[in-house]
Amino acid sequence: MKLSDVLWAKRMSQSDLVKKSKEMCVTPLPSYLISNLCRGKVTNLQVTTLIKICRILDVTPNDILSAKDYMDLFKDNE
């Protein structure tokens, strides 16, 4: 996952993302989730979480996800 790269490019910290989610979202993103996402510890990202992150950061899912995040789901990994 490239979330840490996107945060760096936008000059935001994980804490900034959590704070923005508290301002913008009905159900904010928990800090432990953002930390785990940045460290690559999350293997099953909920669509609602991805939507929140994308909206807060004004990016697309392609900016957050990398091919290696989902290629192991398919038999043909080319």
VOVO-530485 format. One record per atom (N, C-alpha, C, CB): x, y, z. Coordinates in steps of 0.05 Angstrom, whole numbers, plus 5000, padded with zeros to 4 digits. Glycine has a CB too. Example, Ala and Ser with C-alpha at 12.3 -4.5 7.8 and 13.67 -1.06 7.14 Angstrom:
2
526448865156
524649105156
526449345156
522649115181
525749555142
527349795143
525850015157
528249885114
END
This chain:
78
501749765000
500050005000
501850255000
498150005024
500950454985
502550694982
501550924998
502550764953
499950875019
498851085035
500951265047
497050975057
503051145057
505151315070
506451495049
507351135083
506751405024
507851575003
505951804996
508351404978
503351744995
501451954990
501452165012
498551834986
501452075037
501552255059
504052435058
501552105086
506352305052
508852465050
508652675028
511252275044
507552595005
507352784982
505453014989
506252634957
503452965005
501553175013
502453315039
498853055017
504853245048
505953365073
504053345096
506553665068
502953095099
501153035121
502252805137
498252965110
501652805162
502352585180
499952395183
503352685207
500452175195
498251985201
496252125219
499351725213
497252275238
495552425257
493852625243
497252565278
494952755222
493452955207
491052815192
495253095186
491652575182
489552425168
487252345187
490752175155
488052255211
486052185231
484452425239
487452055256
485752655243
484352895251
482452985229
486453125256
483252975204
481453045182
479052855181
482953045155
479552595186
477352405186
475252475207
478352125189
476252575230
474452655252
472752895243
475952715277
473953065227
472453305218
470453235195
474453505208
471253045178
469752995154
467852755154
471552965131
468452555170
467052305168
465152265192
469052075167
462852135186
460952065207
462251865226
458351945195
463651675216
465251485232
468151525224
464251185227
469651655241
472451715235
474251465233
473651905256
476451505220
478451285218
480051265243
480251325193
480251035255
481851005280
484851025274
481250745294
486351135292
489251185288
490650915284
490351335311
489850705298
491250445295
490950345267
490150245316
488650395254
488250295227
490050445207
485250335219
490250705210
492050865193
494850775197
491751165198
495750735221
498450635226
498950365213
498850615257
497050185216
497349915204
497349925174
495149735214
495750105163
495750135133
498450245123
493450335125
499550435137
502150545129
504350345132
502750795146
504150165151
506249965155
505749705138
506349885184
503549705123
502949465107
501949235122
505449385092
500749275145
499749065162
496848995157
500049145191
495549145140
492749085134
492648935108
491049355132
491348705109
491148535085
488448535072
491948245091
486448645086
483748645075
482448915081
482048415087
482849105063
481849375067
478949395059
483549575050
477349505077
474449545071
474149765050
472849605096
472249735033
471749935012
471050205025
469449844994
469450205046
468750455059
471150595070
466750405082
473050455080
475550575090
477150695067
477350365105
477350555045
478750655022
477350915011
478750444999
474750915010
473251145001
473751385019
470151085000
473751345045
474251565064
477051675060
474051465093
479051505058
481751595054
482051755028
483751355054
480951645007
481051784981
479752054981
479851604959
477452074994
475952324995
477552535012
473152285006
478552445034
480052625052
482552725038
480752485078
483952545024
486552625012
486252724983
488352385012
483752714973
483152794945
484952644925
483553104942
484852374928
486352204910
484451974900
488852084924
485451814882
483851584873
484951334886
484051554842
483451114885
484350864897
487050774884
482350644892
487450834859
490050764846
492350904859
489950824816
491851134871
494051284884
494751144911
493251574889
492951004922
493350874948
494250584946
490750894965
493050444927
493650154924
495750114904
491050004917
497349904908
499249824888
498549554877
502249834899
499449484854
498749224842
499448994860
500249194815
501649004874
502448784892
500448744914
505148834903
498748934920
496748914941
494548714934
495549184948
494148674908
491848504900
492548294880
489748674889
494948284870
495648094849
495647804859
498348154837
496147764884
496147484895
493347364897
497447484923
491247524890
488547424889
487947254864
486647654891
489647284844
489147154818
491146944812
489047364797
490246744797
492046524789
494046624769
490346294777
493246794751
495046894731
496147164741
493646934703
498547164752
499747404764
501247584745
501447334787
500747574719
502247724700
501048004697
502247594673
END
